[in-house]
Amino acid sequence: MFLAELQLEEKKAFLELANLIAKIDGKYSIFETKILKEYQKELELGDYTIRGITIENILEEFKNERSKNIVLSELLRLIYSDGVFHEQERESVSLIKKHFGFNANEYDSFKDWVLKIKELKNYPEY
């Protein structure tokens, strides 16, 4: 949704992070695959090849609050896309929250917002 606002190196780092999170449970779900393709298109990185950078190195790319907010909200969208919050995803989110300096209230606000957006997107049309 706001990924276009990221700087080029942040965009690449986000795509690395999203891919890492999506396959953290050992496989990509069809929902995660769809969202990863959307991300690549939105980021205008259709020809980017995932390099397999460590999560710690990836997180160093995001310096300002706006970028961190964008990353967390988009990652939560990806994580909740398949309806399952795996333990490995929970551990990764915990690491990201700590690295970015988010407290529990901030995180809960992002999570609630992402879940509401997901609910709206799944709402049947009349």
Backbone torsions as a table, in degrees:
resi	resn	phi	psi	omega
1	MET	NA	-44.3	-179.0
2	PHE	-118.1	11.2	-174.1
3	LEU	-61.0	-28.6	-179.5
4	ALA	-62.7	-19.9	179.9
5	GLU	-75.2	-17.0	-179.3
6	LEU	-70.6	151.0	173.7
7	GLN	-73.0	162.7	-174.4
8	LEU	-54.7	-47.6	-179.7
9	GLU	-66.3	-33.4	175.5
10	GLU	-67.4	-38.7	178.4
11	LYS	-60.8	-46.1	178.9
12	LYS	-63.4	-43.9	179.3
13	ALA	-62.6	-40.7	179.3
14	PHE	-62.9	-43.4	179.8
15	LEU	-63.3	-38.6	175.0
16	GLU	-60.8	-47.4	-177.7
17	LEU	-65.4	-44.0	179.6
18	ALA	-61.2	-42.3	178.5
19	ASN	-66.0	-40.6	178.2
20	LEU	-61.3	-46.1	-179.7
21	ILE	-66.8	-41.9	-177.4
22	ALA	-62.5	-35.4	-177.5
23	LYS	-103.1	13.0	-175.9
24	ILE	-64.4	-26.3	178.5
25	ASP	-91.8	10.5	175.1
26	GLY	102.6	-14.3	-179.7
27	LYS	-157.0	159.3	174.4
28	TYR	-90.9	132.3	172.3
29	SER	-81.5	164.9	178.8
30	ILE	-64.0	-31.2	178.5
31	PHE	-68.8	-44.3	179.7
32	GLU	-64.7	-41.2	179.5
33	THR	-60.2	-43.3	179.2
34	LYS	-62.1	-45.7	-178.7
35	ILE	-67.3	-39.2	177.8
36	LEU	-60.4	-38.6	177.1
37	LYS	-66.2	-39.9	176.1
38	GLU	-61.4	-42.9	179.1
39	TYR	-60.2	-47.1	-178.5
40	GLN	-59.6	-40.5	179.1
41	LYS	-67.2	-48.6	-179.2
42	GLU	-61.6	-36.5	-179.1
43	LEU	-80.0	-8.5	-176.3
44	GLU	57.6	43.9	179.8
45	LEU	-125.2	43.6	-176.9
46	GLY	-58.5	-27.8	-178.3
47	ASP	-102.6	9.8	-178.8
48	TYR	-72.9	135.7	177.6
49	THR	-105.4	127.6	179.6
50	ILE	-63.9	130.7	-176.6
51	ARG	-99.7	-13.3	178.9
52	GLY	77.9	40.9	179.8
53	ILE	-72.1	147.7	179.8
54	THR	-69.0	152.6	-178.1
55	ILE	-60.7	-37.0	179.8
56	GLU	-62.9	-43.7	178.9
57	ASN	-68.7	-36.8	178.4
58	ILE	-61.5	-48.4	-174.5
59	LEU	-63.0	-25.6	178.8
60	GLU	-64.2	-21.2	-178.1
61	GLU	-71.6	-24.1	-174.6
62	PHE	-94.9	108.6	-171.2
63	LYS	-103.4	-36.8	-174.5
64	ASN	-102.0	160.9	-175.7
65	GLU	-60.2	-41.7	-178.2
66	ARG	-60.3	-46.5	179.3
67	SER	-61.7	-43.0	179.8
68	LYS	-62.9	-40.4	178.2
69	ASN	-63.9	-43.0	179.0
70	ILE	-62.1	-47.3	-178.1
71	VAL	-60.8	-49.1	-178.1
72	LEU	-62.0	-44.9	-177.6
73	SER	-65.9	-40.5	179.6
74	GLU	-70.1	-36.5	177.4
75	LEU	-66.4	-38.7	177.4
76	LEU	-64.4	-38.2	175.9
77	ARG	-59.2	-45.0	179.1
78	LEU	-64.0	-47.3	-177.0
79	ILE	-61.6	-42.2	-177.3
80	TYR	-85.2	-2.0	-177.2
81	SER	-62.4	-33.1	-179.1
82	ASP	-96.4	3.8	176.1
83	GLY	78.3	3.9	-178.3
84	VAL	-126.3	130.4	176.8
85	PHE	-106.4	90.8	-176.5
86	HIS	-67.1	154.8	-179.7
87	GLU	-58.4	-40.7	179.5
88	GLN	-64.8	-36.8	177.1
89	GLU	-66.4	-40.9	179.0
90	ARG	-60.4	-43.2	179.3
91	GLU	-64.9	-41.5	179.2
92	SER	-65.2	-42.7	178.1
93	VAL	-62.9	-39.3	178.1
94	SER	-60.8	-44.1	177.6
95	LEU	-62.3	-43.9	-179.8
96	ILE	-64.2	-46.3	178.1
97	LYS	-56.2	-46.6	-178.8
98	LYS	-63.9	-46.8	-178.3
99	HIS	-63.1	-40.2	-178.2
100	PHE	-82.1	-12.8	178.6
101	GLY	80.7	25.8	177.6
102	PHE	-81.1	135.9	173.8
103	ASN	-90.2	174.1	-175.4
104	ALA	-60.1	-39.5	-179.6
105	ASN	-65.7	-43.5	178.2
106	GLU	-61.4	-46.5	179.5
107	TYR	-60.0	-47.1	-179.2
108	ASP	-60.7	-37.2	177.6
109	SER	-63.2	-45.7	177.8
110	PHE	-62.2	-46.3	-178.8
111	LYS	-60.1	-46.7	179.8
112	ASP	-61.4	-42.3	179.6
113	TRP	-62.1	-46.4	-179.9
114	VAL	-62.5	-42.4	179.6
115	LEU	-66.2	-35.6	176.5
116	LYS	-66.3	-42.0	177.8
117	ILE	-61.5	-44.4	179.0
118	LYS	-59.6	-42.9	178.6
119	GLU	-60.0	-43.7	179.8
120	LEU	-64.2	-40.8	-179.8
121	LYS	-67.0	-28.0	-179.4
122	ASN	-91.0	0.6	-178.5
123	TYR	-70.6	130.5	-177.6
124	PRO	-66.9	143.2	177.1
125	GLU	-86.2	150.4	179.2
126	TYR	-105.3	NA	NA
